[in-house]
């Protein structure tokens, strides 16, 4: 059954959208408060009603972020650890971001860049989570605290650099992508262009 290019197709579930926003908002607030802690920026502390309150908020936002990141694995992990020759070709072509003249290999529901970005978020996210809970729950262990603060800040820097790049690529560089986070649907013609392998599976009844 061939889909009508003028129709809309669902690419994300309602629960997936809510979880994505929860992950995004908690990550941004954690990054902002973490930045305030790292450089002792008074104005950021004031935004959170003072540093003591910001510490409590930061810790519990970490719990929300942890739950959301774990739940995200239900939606994205399987696809993000599935690679084939087209993914290798995508990397060689840099996804077409450096030149519009290169041929971009057909992609599935997510492109190679999105897969790698998500795996990077998982790595940095769980690094931040593990060290964050150590800092929160074992403050008396000096050795653990030193190493945890170092690794926590290292992962934090990586995440802080990732966020603006992710927002730019998702909302500006790829028109149409942002609506997935709002409605969960995209036009079939758009999906056919961006995710031809996925559309082919849907039309063949092998994917819903």
Phi, psi and omega in degrees: 000120179272130179285148177282124183301338182275348181280170175255149177231140182281126179249342180217142179283163178300317179297321178297322179295313180299318181293322179297316178295320178298315179297315183295311183293316180296322180295317180294316179293323176294319179295317180296312180292323177297321177297320178296319178293314186299319183249011178048053182273113187299320183295326177289319177301319179297322179300331181257021178067034177103157183296320178299317179292322180297326179295316179296314180298316180301314181298315184283332171296328177297324178293317178297315179299318180299311180298318181293320180294319178297316179296326181298333181295332178297323184274323194240339189299314184304312181291325185286347176254011178256114181234149175219191184297331179292329177292321178296318179295325178297317179296317179298326180271001182054031177066009181081005182286334182269339179203135179277357183273342182282151179276127180264124181294155180297138182248164177269210184298325176240145176275172185300320179298319178294321178298311182295322179297317180295318179296325176295318178296320177299313181298308180293320182298311180289333173295316178294317181298308183300311181290327179296317179292327176295314179299321182288315191262342182232056184293342183278342182272100187298317180298313178299320182296316181299309181292322181293318178297319180298310182290324178299313181292325179296312178294324179298317179298317178299317180292320180296326177284327183290319188306306181296326178294316180298315180297317180297311182292326183278328186252336186244307186289336181235080180306134180104338182289324184298329183295339178296322180285346181257309184254336182082000181238157175220157176296145180301320181298324180291315179295324179295327180282317184273325186226060184300325180296319180295313180299320179299318179295320179297316181293331180272359178078016181263357181210143181234000000 
